[in-house]
Amino acid sequence: MSTAEDTGDETPWGEVTPEAARRLLVAAVEAFAERGYHATTTRDIAGRAGMSPAALYIHYKTKEELLHRISRIGHDRALALLEVEAGSDGSAAERLAGAVRSFVRWHAERYTTARVVQYELDALADEHRTEIIELRRQSDAVVRRIISEGVAAGEFDVPDVPGTTLAVLSLCIDVARWFNAQGSRTPDEVGALYADLVLRMVAAQK
């Protein structure tokens, strides 16, 4: 498995420095996505990065610290996408569709990373898990606000805003589980499809 799908930046994980730390993080994403966090050893990660196991501890104290770094960056990026769309001009329907398109596209374009970010939460230490859960709550709040504004404006017919918000986010996140770059749909196509499905879910008035 490769993180070659992480093409949103010129250099994947470019904010991680120095270069050796970035290489280790990229290797960890690949290993965690392929084998799962618990089945991956620090030796596996170092080997993928072309480094010795001892070199890993220069940059990361533990395997869990690597997972936390991956999870934090991933959740920060995903939340930022939602916030940009939520703060844009347009109706609630337009903003919700934009949020879903962006969120889904991120999970499809970076499906290897997203699988680790979204499905290895339980492997984090308690303090780190609490931190990431708070970021997830913020993402929930952004989508919930858009839906609530749509209900208030008469655009949406949603009897259960919290439940619908959960359903929307779950639908988007699940893309990382099944998406394959060699499949029949591109990330943009999946994003457009899911945006349409979500607008139907909230009964958007057209």
C-alpha positions as CSV (number, residue, x, y, z in Angstrom):
1,M,0.0,0.0,0.0
2,S,1.2,3.5,-0.8
3,T,0.4,7.0,0.3
4,A,0.8,8.2,-3.2
5,E,-2.8,9.2,-3.1
6,D,-1.9,12.0,-0.7
7,T,-1.4,14.5,-3.5
8,G,-3.1,17.5,-2.0
9,D,0.3,19.1,-1.2
10,E,3.4,19.2,-3.3
11,T,5.1,17.3,-0.6
12,P,2.9,14.9,1.4
13,W,3.0,15.8,5.1
14,G,5.2,18.8,4.2
15,E,4.5,20.4,7.5
16,V,6.5,17.6,9.3
17,T,10.1,18.4,9.7
18,P,13.0,17.4,9.5
19,E,12.9,15.2,6.4
20,A,13.7,12.0,8.4
21,A,10.7,12.6,10.7
22,R,8.5,13.1,7.6
23,R,9.7,9.9,6.0
24,L,9.0,8.0,9.2
25,L,5.5,9.4,9.4
26,V,4.7,8.5,5.8
27,A,6.0,5.0,6.5
28,A,3.9,4.7,9.6
29,V,0.7,5.7,7.7
30,E,1.4,3.0,5.1
31,A,2.1,0.4,7.8
32,F,-0.8,1.2,10.0
33,A,-3.2,1.3,7.1
34,E,-1.9,-2.1,5.8
35,R,-1.4,-4.0,9.0
36,G,-3.2,-2.1,11.7
37,Y,-1.6,-0.2,14.5
38,H,-1.3,-3.1,16.9
39,A,0.2,-5.5,14.4
40,T,2.8,-2.9,13.3
41,T,6.2,-2.7,15.0
42,T,8.6,0.2,15.1
43,R,11.0,-2.0,13.1
44,D,8.3,-2.3,10.4
45,I,8.1,1.5,10.3
46,A,11.8,2.1,10.3
47,G,12.3,-0.5,7.6
48,R,9.8,1.1,5.3
49,A,11.5,4.5,5.8
50,G,14.9,3.0,5.0
51,M,16.2,3.7,8.5
52,S,17.3,1.8,11.5
53,P,14.9,1.2,14.4
54,A,17.1,3.3,16.7
55,A,16.7,6.3,14.3
56,L,12.9,6.3,14.9
57,Y,13.3,7.2,18.5
58,I,15.3,10.3,17.7
59,H,12.2,11.8,16.3
60,Y,9.3,9.9,18.0
61,K,9.5,8.6,21.6
62,T,6.9,5.9,20.9
63,K,4.8,4.3,18.2
64,E,1.8,5.9,19.8
65,E,3.3,9.4,19.4
66,L,3.6,8.7,15.7
67,L,-0.1,7.7,15.5
68,H,-1.1,10.8,17.5
69,R,0.8,13.1,15.1
70,I,-0.9,11.5,12.1
71,S,-4.3,11.7,13.7
72,R,-3.9,15.3,14.8
73,I,-2.7,16.5,11.4
74,G,-5.5,14.6,9.7
75,H,-8.3,15.8,11.9
76,D,-7.0,19.4,11.7
77,R,-7.0,19.3,7.9
78,A,-10.5,17.7,7.7
79,L,-11.9,20.2,10.2
80,A,-10.4,23.1,8.3
81,L,-12.1,22.0,5.1
82,L,-15.5,21.9,6.8
83,E,-15.0,25.3,8.4
84,V,-14.1,26.9,5.1
85,E,-17.3,25.6,3.4
86,A,-19.4,26.5,6.5
87,G,-18.1,30.1,6.4
88,S,-18.6,30.6,2.6
89,D,-21.4,32.6,1.0
90,G,-24.5,31.0,-0.2
91,S,-27.6,29.2,1.1
92,A,-27.4,26.4,3.7
93,A,-28.0,23.9,1.0
94,E,-25.0,25.2,-1.0
95,R,-22.8,25.3,2.1
96,L,-23.8,21.8,3.2
97,A,-23.2,20.4,-0.3
98,G,-19.8,22.1,-0.4
99,A,-18.9,20.7,3.0
100,V,-19.8,17.2,2.0
101,R,-18.0,17.4,-1.4
102,S,-14.8,18.7,0.3
103,F,-15.0,16.2,3.2
104,V,-15.7,13.2,1.0
105,R,-13.0,14.2,-1.6
106,W,-10.4,14.5,1.2
107,H,-11.3,11.0,2.5
108,A,-11.1,9.6,-1.1
109,E,-8.0,11.3,-2.3
110,R,-6.2,10.4,1.0
111,Y,-7.9,7.1,1.7
112,T,-4.8,5.5,3.2
113,T,-4.2,8.3,5.6
114,A,-8.0,8.7,6.3
115,R,-8.2,5.0,7.3
116,V,-5.6,5.5,10.0
117,V,-7.0,8.8,11.1
118,Q,-10.6,7.6,11.4
119,Y,-10.3,4.0,12.4
120,E,-7.3,3.8,14.8
121,L,-8.8,6.2,17.4
122,D,-8.9,3.5,20.1
123,A,-5.2,2.9,19.9
124,L,-4.4,6.4,21.2
125,A,-3.4,7.0,24.8
126,D,-6.2,8.5,26.9
127,E,-5.0,12.1,26.8
128,H,-4.5,12.0,23.0
129,R,-7.8,10.3,22.4
130,T,-9.5,13.0,24.4
131,E,-7.8,15.6,22.3
132,I,-8.9,14.0,19.0
133,I,-12.4,13.4,20.2
134,E,-12.7,17.2,20.8
135,L,-11.6,17.8,17.2
136,R,-14.3,15.4,16.0
137,R,-16.9,17.2,18.1
138,Q,-15.9,20.4,16.5
139,S,-16.4,18.8,13.0
140,D,-19.8,17.6,14.2
141,A,-20.6,21.1,15.4
142,V,-19.8,22.7,12.1
143,V,-22.1,20.4,10.1
144,R,-24.8,20.6,12.8
145,R,-24.7,24.4,12.5
146,I,-25.2,24.3,8.7
147,I,-28.1,21.9,9.0
148,S,-29.7,24.0,11.9
149,E,-29.4,27.1,9.8
150,G,-31.0,25.3,6.9
151,V,-33.9,24.2,9.1
152,A,-34.4,27.8,10.5
153,A,-34.4,29.2,6.9
154,G,-37.0,26.7,5.8
155,E,-34.5,25.0,3.4
156,F,-34.3,21.7,5.2
157,D,-36.9,19.4,6.8
158,V,-34.9,17.7,9.5
159,P,-36.8,16.5,12.7
160,D,-33.5,15.2,14.3
161,V,-30.6,17.5,13.6
162,P,-28.0,15.7,15.9
163,G,-28.9,12.3,14.4
164,T,-28.8,13.6,10.9
165,T,-25.5,15.3,11.5
166,L,-24.1,12.0,12.7
167,A,-25.5,10.2,9.7
168,V,-23.9,12.7,7.3
169,L,-20.5,12.5,8.9
170,S,-20.6,8.7,9.1
171,L,-21.5,8.5,5.4
172,C,-18.6,10.8,4.4
173,I,-16.0,9.1,6.7
174,D,-16.9,5.6,5.4
175,V,-15.6,6.5,2.0
176,A,-12.0,5.9,3.3
177,R,-13.0,2.3,4.1
178,W,-14.0,1.3,0.6
179,F,-12.5,3.8,-1.9
180,N,-9.9,2.6,-4.3
181,A,-7.9,4.8,-6.7
182,Q,-8.2,2.1,-9.4
183,G,-12.0,2.1,-9.0
184,S,-14.6,3.4,-11.5
185,R,-15.2,6.8,-9.7
186,T,-12.9,9.7,-9.0
187,P,-12.8,11.5,-5.7
188,D,-14.6,14.4,-7.3
189,E,-17.3,12.2,-8.6
190,V,-17.8,10.5,-5.3
191,G,-17.9,13.9,-3.6
192,A,-20.6,15.1,-6.0
193,L,-22.6,12.0,-5.6
194,Y,-22.5,12.2,-1.8
195,A,-23.4,15.9,-1.8
196,D,-26.5,15.1,-3.8
197,L,-27.4,12.2,-1.5
198,V,-27.0,14.4,1.6
199,L,-29.2,17.1,0.2
200,R,-31.9,14.5,-0.5
201,M,-31.4,13.3,3.1
202,V,-32.2,16.7,4.5
203,A,-35.0,17.2,2.0
204,A,-33.4,20.4,0.7
205,Q,-35.9,22.7,-1.0
206,K,-34.9,23.3,-4.6
